[in-house]
Amino acid sequence: MIHTIFGAGGPVANVLTRQLINQNETVRLVSRRPLETAGNNVSWHKADLLNYAEVLQAAKGSDVIYLCAGIVYSVTVWQQQWPVIMQNMINVAKETGARFIFFDNVYMYGLVNGPMLETTPYNPVSGKGEVRAKIATQLMDEAQSGNIKASILRGADFYGAESMNSFFDSMVLAKYAKGDKAQWIGKPKMLHSFSYIPDCGNAMYLLGQKPESDNQIWHVPTATPLTGVQFMELAADVFTTKPRYSTINKLMLQLVGLFNPLVKGSVEMYYQYDHDYIFNSDKFEKYFNVKPTTYRDGIVELSQTLFKK
């Protein structure tokens, strides 16, 4: 079996890679920039996801293809590039006959009153959400027509990435690790779900092992949501500091966004932080008989690794 990971080198891809290596699988890592490889059955291939010839060359002979890519956090870039990337991946799945698993987020659901389920209809309220709805529909239409074997795995807001791209990592855990005051985006009394990066990568691995799971949407095993206040109290307890925090409202984000493109790109997603954000993963947990990492266990693990003093 040859497992090919597009978007290799990212946090979810790294966990998936380690799992596959541990099981002595043959792994191809595909990215634009060279990656270090460890193991006899691991190789690196260069490809630009926007270049179909390069994508096809990297994918030839694959049994399972995974897409764990992230691109520049700009709605304009997403509108231009994501449909092209997805069409390239669909075409390569057709050409090679490989199974295809796409790691996705929840932007296409928009503002949901209650839990987000795999069956939640798409109702995006942001430009990025519209793009995600478009490419998810693009993919599942092909799968349901029998043209390819494909599935989508969705995660909630994540934490536990070396890249520190998560606000929970950078604005809460990293702050408490140094004894500083945390910052919380939006209303800290609202419920919020966070998917743990190791759980995301492990879920990708499990889907890759089960062809029967194809042609469906799945949610990463994710612990029951807490309020922002509860998250900060829990994190402060783990880091043995006081749960001090300040909040960032939408206006503050907009002002910072004038000088910071990444923050500017997050303003349209503010609705996720001033309403309850409840992510349900019962389907995956029951089918694979797995449980998500608890928030305490995840934060303790990070305190001993990523945020080790």
Buried (B, 14 or more C-beta within 10 A) or exposed (E): EBBBBBBBBBBBBBBBBBBBBEEEBBBBBBBEEEBEBEBEBBBBBEBBBBBBEBBBBBBBEBBBBBBBBBBEBBBEEBBEBBBBBBBBBBBBBEBBEBBBBBBBBBBBBBBBEEBBBBEBEBEBBBBBBBBBBBBBEBBBEBBEEEEBBBBBBBBBBBBBBEEEBBBBBBBBBBBBBEEEEBBBBBBBEBBBBBBBBBBBBBBBBBBBBEEEBBBBBBBBBBBEBBBBBBBBBBBBBBBEBEBEBEBBEBEBBEEBBEEEEEBBBBBBBBBBBBBBBBBBBEBBBEBBEBEBBEBEEBBBBBBEEBBEE
